[in-house]
């Protein structure tokens, strides 16, 4: 999960703040029990600057929401 968040350039603090921390706890649990760990590892090695999480990831909606929110905040406020 940490590598995916870093690869997508999501700040961990944003992930922790979503839904008062419940979302990241759920996402980590899903990641831990994921059947596609090899596919995930291969995807992470092959995608150093992706524009979105992989379609096969069960956390892709959560990760995309965080990525889009951070991007919108940066464009609106100039924050990074």
PAGU-328890 format. One line per 10 residues: number of its first residue (from 1); for each residue x, y, z of N, C-alpha, C, O. Coordinates in steps of 0.2 Angstrom, whole numbers, plus 2048, in hexadecimal, padded with zeros to 3 digits. Layout:
BEGIN
NUM> X,Y,Z,X,Y,Z,X,Y,Z,X,Y,Z; ...
! end
This chain:
BEGIN
1> 804,7FA,800,800,800,800,804,806,800,803,80B,7FC; 80A,806,804,80E,80C,804,811,80E,7FE,811,813,7FB; 814,808,7FA,817,809,7F4,812,80C,7EF,813,810,7EB; 80C,80A,7EF,806,80C,7EA,805,813,7EB,804,817,7E7; 804,815,7F2,802,81C,7F3,808,820,7F1,807,826,7EE; 80E,81E,7F2,814,822,7F0,815,823,7E9,816,828,7E6; 813,81D,7E5,814,81D,7DE,80F,822,7DB,810,825,7D6; 809,822,7DE,804,827,7DB,804,82E,7DE,800,832,7DC; 80A,82F,7E1,80B,836,7E4,805,838,7E8,803,83E,7E8; 803,834,7EC,7FD,836,7F1,801,837,7F8,805,833,7FA
11> 7FF,83C,7FC,802,83D,802,7FF,838,807,7F8,838,808; 802,835,80B,800,830,810,7FB,834,815,7F6,831,817; 7FC,83A,817,7F8,83E,81B,7F1,83E,818,7EC,83E,81C; 7F1,83F,812,7EA,840,80E,7E6,839,80F,7E0,839,810; 7EA,834,80E,7E7,82D,80F,7E4,82C,816,7DF,829,817; 7E8,82E,81B,7E7,82D,822,7E1,831,824,7DD,82F,828; 7E0,837,821,7DB,83C,823,7D4,83A,820,7CF,83B,823; 7D4,836,81B,7CE,834,817,7C9,830,81C,7CC,82B,81E; 7C3,832,81D,7BF,82E,821,7C1,82D,828,7C0,828,82B; 7C5,832,82B,7C8,831,832,7CC,82B,833,7CD,828,838
21> 7D0,829,82D,7D4,824,82E,7D1,81D,82C,7D5,818,82B; 7CB,81D,82C,7C8,816,82B,7C9,814,823,7CA,80E,822; 7CA,818,81F,7CB,816,818,7D1,813,817,7D2,80E,813; 7D7,816,81A,7DD,813,819,7DE,80C,81D,7E1,808,81A; 7DB,80B,822,7DB,805,826,7D7,800,821,7DA,7FA,821; 7D2,801,81E,7CE,7FD,81A,7D2,7FB,814,7D3,7F5,812; 7D5,800,811,7D9,7FF,80B,7E0,7FB,80C,7E1,7F7,808; 7E3,7FC,812,7E9,7F8,814,7E6,7F0,815,7EA,7EC,813; 7E1,7EF,818,7DE,7E9,819,7DD,7E5,812,7DE,7DF,811; 7DA,7E9,80E,7D8,7E6,807,7DF,7E5,803,7DF,7DF,800
31> 7E4,7E9,804,7EA,7E8,801,7EE,7E2,804,7F0,7DE,800; 7ED,7E1,80A,7F1,7DC,80E,7EE,7D5,80B,7F2,7D0,80B; 7E7,7D5,80A,7E4,7CE,808,7E3,7CE,800,7E0,7C9,7FE; 7E6,7D2,7FD,7E5,7D2,7F5,7E8,7CC,7F2,7EE,7CA,7F4; 7E5,7C9,7ED,7E7,7C3,7E9,7EC,7C6,7E4,7EF,7C1,7E1; 7EC,7CC,7E2,7F0,7CE,7DC,7F7,7D2,7DE,7F9,7D6,7DB; 7FA,7CF,7E4,800,7D2,7E6,806,7D2,7E1,80A,7D7,7E0; 806,7CD,7DD,80C,7CC,7D8,80A,7D1,7D2,80F,7D5,7D0; 804,7D2,7D0,802,7D7,7CB,803,7DE,7CD,806,7E2,7CA; 802,7DF,7D4,803,7E6,7D7,80B,7E7,7D7,80D,7ED,7D4
41> 80F,7E3,7D9,816,7E4,7D9,819,7E5,7D2,81D,7E9,7D1; 816,7E1,7CD,818,7E2,7C6,816,7E9,7C4,81A,7EC,7C0; 810,7EB,7C5,80E,7F1,7C3,812,7F7,7C6,814,7FC,7C3; 813,7F6,7CC,817,7FC,7D0,81E,7FC,7CD,821,802,7CC; 821,7F7,7CB,828,7F7,7C8,828,7FA,7C1,82C,7FD,7BF; 822,7F9,7BD,822,7FB,7B6,81F,802,7B6,820,805,7B0; 81C,805,7BB,819,80B,7BA,81C,810,7C0,819,810,7C5; 820,814,7BE,824,818,7C2,820,81F,7C3,821,822,7C8; 81C,821,7BE,819,827,7BF,812,826,7BC,810,829,7B7; 80D,822,7BF,807,821,7BC,802,827,7BD,803,82B,7C1
51> 7FD,827,7B8,7F8,82C,7B9,7F2,82A,7BD,7ED,82D,7BF; 7F2,823,7BF,7EC,820,7C2,7EE,81A,7C5,7F3,817,7C3; 7EA,817,7CA,7EC,811,7CD,7EA,80B,7C8,7E6,80C,7C3; 7ED,805,7C9,7EB,800,7C4,7E4,7FE,7C5,7E1,7FE,7CA; 7E1,7FC,7BF,7DA,7FA,7BF,7D8,7F4,7C3,7D3,7F3,7C6; 7DD,7EF,7C4,7DC,7E9,7C8,7DC,7EA,7CF,7DA,7E5,7D3; 7DE,7F0,7D1,7DF,7F1,7D9,7D8,7F2,7DC,7D4,7F6,7DA; 7D7,7EE,7E1,7D1,7EF,7E5,7D0,7F5,7E8,7CB,7F7,7EB; 7D6,7F9,7E9,7D6,7FF,7EC,7D6,805,7E7,7D7,80B,7E9; 7D5,804,7E1,7D6,809,7DC,7D1,80F,7DD,7D3,814,7DB
61> 7CB,80E,7DF,7C7,813,7E0,7C9,818,7E6,7C9,81E,7E5; 7CB,815,7EB,7CE,819,7F1,7D4,81D,7EF,7D4,823,7F0; 7D9,819,7EB,7DF,81D,7E9,7DD,822,7E4,7E1,827,7E4; 7D9,821,7DF,7D7,826,7DA,7D4,82C,7DE,7D6,832,7DC; 7D0,82B,7E2,7CD,831,7E6,7D2,835,7E9,7D2,83B,7E9; 7D7,832,7ED,7DC,835,7F0,7E0,839,7EB,7E2,83F,7EC; 7E2,836,7E5,7E6,839,7E0,7E3,83F,7DD,7E6,844,7DC; 7DC,83E,7DB,7D9,844,7D8,7D8,84A,7DD,7D9,84F,7DB; 7D6,848,7E4,7D6,84D,7E9,7DC,851,7E9,7DC,857,7EA; 7E2,84E,7EA,7E8,851,7EA,7EA,855,7E4,7EC,85B,7E5
71> 7E8,853,7DE,7E9,856,7D8,7E5,85D,7D8,7E7,862,7D6; 7DF,85C,7DA,7DA,862,7DA,7DC,867,7DF,7DC,86D,7DD; 7DE,865,7E5,7E1,86A,7EA,7E7,86D,7E7,7E8,873,7E8; 7EB,86A,7E4,7F1,86D,7E2,7F0,872,7DC,7F3,878,7DC; 7EB,870,7D8,7E9,875,7D2,7E5,87B,7D5,7E6,880,7D2; 7E1,87A,7DA,7DD,87F,7DD,7E1,884,7E1,7E0,88A,7E1; 7E5,881,7E5,7E9,885,7EA,7F0,886,7E9,7F4,88A,7ED; 7F3,882,7E4,7FA,882,7E3,7FE,87E,7E8,804,87F,7E8; 7FB,87A,7EC,7FE,876,7F1,801,870,7EE,7FF,86E,7E9; 806,86D,7F1,809,867,7EF,808,862,7F4,80B,85C,7F3
! end
